[in-house]
Amino acid sequence: MSVAWLLNQELLRVGEPPLTFVCADDRLIAVAQAEGLLTENPNAHP
């Protein structure tokens, strides 16, 4: 279980917007998406 996932669960629990996982590594983005996190890759915005 990742810290990002745990933090996202807490944010959602208290009614805050979800966490966005920002990373330039496609493999880490894929893992975060598989865990249900919103993601953003800065390389997708030249």
C-alpha positions in Angstrom: 0.0 0.0 0.0 1.5 3.3 -1.0 1.5 6.6 1.0 -0.2 8.3 -1.9 -3.1 5.8 -1.8 -3.5 6.1 2.0 -3.5 9.9 1.7 -6.0 9.8 -1.1 -8.3 7.6 1.0 -8.1 10.0 3.9 -8.8 13.0 1.7 -11.9 11.3 0.3 -13.0 10.2 3.8 -13.1 13.8 5.0 -14.8 15.1 1.8 -11.7 16.7 0.2 -10.9 16.5 -3.5 -8.9 13.4 -4.5 -5.1 13.5 -4.7 -3.5 13.7 -8.1 -0.3 11.7 -8.5 2.1 13.6 -10.6 5.0 11.7 -12.1 7.1 11.5 -15.3 7.6 7.8 -15.1 5.1 5.8 -17.2 5.5 2.7 -15.0 4.7 4.5 -11.8 1.8 6.2 -13.5 0.4 2.8 -14.5 0.8 1.5 -11.0 -0.9 4.6 -9.5 -3.8 4.2 -12.0 -4.2 0.6 -11.1 -4.6 1.7 -7.5 -7.3 4.1 -8.5 -5.4 7.3 -8.2 -5.9 10.2 -10.6 -2.6 10.8 -12.4 -0.8 13.5 -14.4 2.3 13.1 -16.4 4.2 16.4 -17.1 5.7 14.8 -20.2 2.2 14.8 -21.7 2.3 18.6 -21.8 5.2 19.8 -24.0 
